[in-house]
Amino acid sequence: MYSLLLIFLSVSGILLTMAGRKRQNGWLAAAGVVVLVGSAIFFALLSFWGELLWFTSIGYPDRFWTIVWMRILTGVGGAMIGLLGVALLTRLYWKKLGQFRFLVLAAGVVIGALWGLNSWDRILLYIHGVSTELSEPILGLNTGFYLFTLPFLDQIYWLALWIAVIGLATAIASILDWSDNEAAHFPNAKDDEPAALQSILWNAAVLAMVLAGGLILNVFHLMYSSSGVVAGPVWTDVHVRLPAYVIVAILMVILALTALLPPVQRMLDQRLRGITALRTPQLKAGIVVWAGIGAVWFLALGVIPPLVQWLVVEPNEITFERPYIAHNIRFTRHG
């Protein structure tokens, strides 16, 4: 019943807004917006009141208010982090973007706020995390790290990734030519194009650093691996995937930073001077380096581990996997 009412009010608000814009009737459009906003607030309050009554009935009203205030704090804090992160990465393009810069900053605020509203529980787990009496045998880390710290680091990674993506997308959009009615395209060579492309490479390097951080986090997530004969890391995870994550992360950062160096750009410009579609050294360096990053990622993480598992481990699986089966049994008994 509530769903039908929500759908009816939402459709009514949209239709009123569209009719107001079509007839150029500001009052009618405003009425549609009021219906939409009012419906959202009404149903949000219904959910809020229902949750409060439930927590109160079981004797935990304080816990309810802890959740509410934590969501508010993390939402506002996430919005500020998103705003500052996007502003730092895009401030060089504000003049070119004009009024669109406010849309970019708003995207940072929205992404940060949504991140905060969905991360409050992981933040509380991190704040109140404790050490356990058990350590895992592969990296030697206390299991409390995986329960309380790793989920928080994962959330930090996703926020940083969204901010880096917005920064890179803004850098690319700022150099595109939107002056005609055709699809956006790179403009003809201009005096400021090399500098603009260099700034894109900087944003790409930031994205590479964030992705490298995600690969390092994947090392810890190998402790939850389900790719082998038992739950948890197996021989291929420990001896192939784990070093591959670290090597690819390091190479990604090095290659992305290498693309920023003028000597490297000049060298690639000379080597690829026959490709007229790539006009500037910066564009050539960026394409070559990121193609290299993609190739390394594909081979080291997508091709080599399955091949090693198939050709090396599976023919003599019990010998390779015996210690990891023992780890699984020991941790199952602890559980």
C-alpha positions in Angstrom: 0.0 0.0 0.0 2.8 2.4 0.9 4.6 1.5 -2.3 1.6 2.3 -4.4 1.1 5.6 -2.7 4.8 6.5 -3.2 4.6 5.6 -6.9 1.4 7.6 -7.3 2.8 10.7 -5.6 6.1 10.4 -7.5 4.4 10.0 -10.9 2.1 12.9 -10.1 5.0 15.2 -9.1 6.9 14.3 -12.3 3.9 14.9 -14.5 3.1 18.3 -12.8 6.7 19.4 -13.3 6.8 18.3 -16.9 3.5 20.0 -17.6 4.7 23.2 -15.9 7.8 23.3 -18.0 5.9 22.6 -21.2 3.4 25.3 -20.6 6.0 27.6 -19.1 3.9 27.8 -16.0 6.2 28.3 -13.0 3.5 27.7 -10.4 2.6 24.3 -11.9 6.2 23.2 -12.1 6.8 24.4 -8.5 3.8 22.4 -7.4 5.3 19.3 -9.0 8.6 19.8 -7.2 6.8 20.4 -3.9 4.9 17.1 -4.4 8.2 15.2 -5.1 10.1 16.7 -2.2 7.2 16.5 0.2 6.7 12.8 -0.7 10.4 12.0 -0.1 10.4 13.8 3.3 7.1 12.2 4.3 8.2 8.7 3.6 11.6 9.3 5.1 9.9 10.5 8.3 7.7 7.4 8.3 10.7 5.1 8.2 12.5 7.2 10.8 9.5 7.1 13.2 9.0 3.4 12.7 12.7 2.6 13.5 12.5 4.9 16.6 9.4 3.1 17.9 11.0 -0.3 17.3 14.3 0.5 19.1 12.3 2.1 21.9 10.1 -0.9 22.3 13.0 -3.3 22.8 14.8 -0.9 25.2 17.5 0.5 22.9 16.6 4.1 22.1 20.2 5.3 22.8 21.5 2.9 20.1 19.0 4.3 17.6 20.2 7.9 18.3 23.8 6.8 18.1 23.1 5.4 14.6 21.2 8.6 13.6 24.0 11.0 14.7 26.7 8.8 13.3 25.0 8.8 9.9 24.7 12.6 10.0 28.3 13.0 11.0 29.7 10.6 8.4 27.3 12.0 5.7 28.5 15.6 6.4 32.1 14.5 6.8 32.0 12.5 3.6 30.4 15.4 1.7 33.2 17.7 2.9 35.9 15.2 1.9 34.3 14.7 -1.5 34.1 18.4 -2.1 37.7 19.1 -1.1 39.1 16.1 -3.0 37.3 17.0 -6.2 38.1 20.7 -5.8 41.9 19.9 -5.4 41.9 17.7 -8.5 39.8 20.0 -10.7 40.7 23.5 -9.6 43.0 24.0 -12.7 40.0 23.6 -15.0 37.4 25.8 -13.3 38.0 28.7 -15.8 37.5 26.4 -18.8 34.4 24.7 -17.3 32.7 27.9 -16.4 29.4 27.3 -14.6 29.8 23.6 -15.1 32.4 23.6 -12.3 29.6 23.8 -9.8 28.1 20.6 -11.2 31.5 18.9 -10.8 31.8 20.1 -7.2 28.2 19.0 -6.5 29.1 15.5 -7.8 31.9 15.4 -5.3 29.5 16.5 -2.5 26.9 13.9 -3.5 29.4 11.0 -3.8 31.0 11.9 -0.5 27.7 12.2 1.3 26.4 8.9 -0.1 29.7 7.3 0.9 29.4 8.6 4.5 25.8 7.5 4.8 26.7 4.0 3.7 30.0 3.7 5.7 28.9 4.7 9.2 28.9 1.1 10.5 32.4 0.3 9.1 33.7 3.5 10.6 32.3 2.6 14.0 33.8 -0.9 13.7 37.2 0.7 13.0 36.9 3.1 16.0 35.9 0.4 18.4 38.0 -2.4 16.9 39.9 -4.7 19.3 42.7 -7.1 19.0 42.0 -10.8 19.0 44.0 -13.7 20.3 44.4 -15.3 16.9 46.7 -14.4 13.9 46.4 -15.8 10.4 49.4 -17.8 9.2 50.0 -16.3 5.8 50.8 -12.6 6.5 50.9 -13.0 10.3 48.3 -10.3 10.9 45.9 -10.3 13.9 42.5 -11.4 12.7 41.1 -8.2 14.3 42.6 -6.4 11.3 40.3 -8.3 9.0 37.3 -7.7 11.2 37.7 -4.1 12.0 40.3 -2.3 9.9 40.1 -3.9 6.4 36.4 -3.0 5.9 37.2 0.6 6.8 40.1 0.7 4.4 37.9 -0.7 1.7 35.5 2.2 2.1 38.4 4.7 2.0 39.5 3.1 -1.3 36.1 3.4 -2.9 35.7 7.1 -1.9 39.2 7.9 -3.2 38.5 6.0 -6.4 35.3 8.0 -7.1 37.1 11.3 -6.4 40.0 10.3 -8.8 37.5 9.2 -11.5 35.7 12.5 -11.3 39.0 14.4 -11.4 40.2 12.5 -14.5 36.8 12.8 -16.3 36.8 16.6 -15.6 40.3 17.0 -16.9 39.3 15.2 -20.1 36.1 17.1 -20.5 38.0 20.4 -20.1 40.1 19.9 -23.1 37.3 18.6 -25.4 35.8 21.0 -28.0 32.1 21.4 -27.2 31.7 24.5 -29.4 29.7 22.9 -32.2 26.6 20.7 -32.3 28.5 17.6 -33.2 30.0 15.1 -30.8 32.7 16.4 -28.5 36.2 15.9 -29.9 39.8 16.9 -29.3 40.4 20.4 -30.7 43.0 21.4 -33.3 46.4 21.9 -31.8 46.6 24.9 -29.6 49.3 26.5 -27.6 47.8 25.3 -24.3 47.0 21.8 -25.4 50.3 20.2 -24.2 49.8 21.8 -20.8 46.2 20.5 -20.7 47.2 17.0 -21.7 50.0 17.1 -19.0 47.3 17.9 -16.4 45.3 15.0 -17.6 48.4 12.8 -17.1 48.7 14.1 -13.5 45.0 13.1 -12.8 45.7 9.7 -14.5 48.7 9.3 -12.1 46.4 10.0 -9.2 44.0 7.4 -10.4 46.8 4.9 -10.8 47.9 5.5 -7.2 44.4 4.8 -6.0 44.1 1.6 -8.1 47.5 0.5 -6.8 46.1 0.9 -3.3 43.2 -1.2 -4.2 45.5 -4.0 -5.4 47.4 -3.9 -2.1 44.1 -4.3 -0.3 43.4 -7.3 -2.5 46.4 -8.9 -0.9 44.6 -8.9 2.4 41.4 -10.1 0.7 43.2 -13.2 -0.4 42.6 -14.5 3.1 38.9 -14.8 2.0 39.7 -16.5 -1.3 37.3 -19.1 -2.6 39.3 -20.0 -5.7 40.9 -23.2 -4.3 39.9 -26.5 -2.8 39.2 -24.9 0.6 38.0 -21.6 1.8 40.9 -19.2 2.3 44.2 -18.7 0.5 45.7 -21.7 -1.3 49.0 -22.3 -3.1 48.3 -20.2 -6.2 46.9 -17.3 -4.1 50.0 -17.2 -1.9 52.8 -17.8 -4.4 51.3 -16.2 -7.6 48.4 -13.8 -6.9 49.9 -12.2 -3.8 53.2 -11.2 -5.4 51.4 -10.3 -8.6 49.2 -7.8 -6.8 52.2 -6.1 -5.3 54.3 -6.1 -8.5 51.4 -4.7 -10.6 50.7 -2.0 -8.0 54.3 -0.9 -8.0 54.6 -1.0 -11.8 51.3 0.9 -12.2 52.5 3.8 -10.1 56.0 3.8 -11.7 54.6 3.8 -15.3 51.9 6.4 -14.6 54.6 8.7 -13.1 57.0 7.9 -16.0 54.4 9.3 -18.5 54.8 12.7 -16.8 58.5 13.0 -17.5 59.4 15.2 -20.5 62.4 12.9 -21.6 60.1 9.9 -21.8 57.5 12.0 -23.7 60.1 13.2 -26.2 61.5 9.6 -26.7 58.0 8.2 -27.4 57.3 11.2 -29.6 60.3 10.3 -31.8 59.4 6.6 -31.8 55.8 7.2 -32.8 56.3 10.2 -35.1 54.7 8.3 -37.9 51.3 8.2 -36.1 49.9 11.6 -37.1 46.6 11.1 -35.1 48.6 11.4 -31.9 49.8 15.0 -32.2 51.5 15.8 -28.9 54.2 13.9 -26.9 51.9 13.9 -23.9 49.1 12.2 -25.7 51.5 9.5 -27.0 53.0 9.0 -23.6 49.6 8.6 -22.0 48.3 6.1 -24.5 51.4 4.0 -24.5 51.8 3.9 -20.8 48.2 3.1 -20.0 48.2 0.4 -22.7 51.2 -1.0 -20.9 49.4 -0.9 -17.6 46.4 -2.7 -19.1 48.6 -5.4 -20.6 50.5 -6.0 -17.3 47.3 -6.1 -15.4 45.7 -8.6 -17.8 48.7 -10.9 -17.9 49.8 -10.8 -14.3 46.3 -11.0 -12.8 44.1 -12.6 -15.4 46.2 -15.0 -17.3 49.2 -16.2 -15.3 47.4 -17.3 -12.0 44.8 -19.6 -13.8 47.6 -21.1 -16.0 49.8 -21.9 -12.9 46.8 -23.4 -11.1 45.9 -25.5 -14.2 49.4 -26.6 -15.3 51.3 -26.7 -12.0 49.0 -27.1 -9.0 46.1 -29.3 -10.2 48.3 -32.3 -11.5 49.7 -32.7 -7.9 47.1 -30.8 -5.9 47.2 -32.7 -2.6 50.9 -32.0 -2.3 50.6 -28.3 -3.0 47.5 -27.7 -1.0 48.2 -29.8 2.1 49.4 -27.0 4.4 46.5 -24.7 3.3 44.0 -27.5 4.0 45.6 -27.7 7.5 45.2 -24.0 8.0 41.5 -24.2 7.0 40.9 -27.1 9.5 42.7 -25.2 12.3 40.7 -22.0 11.8 37.5 -23.9 11.5 38.2 -25.4 14.9 38.9 -21.9 16.3 35.6 -20.8 14.8 
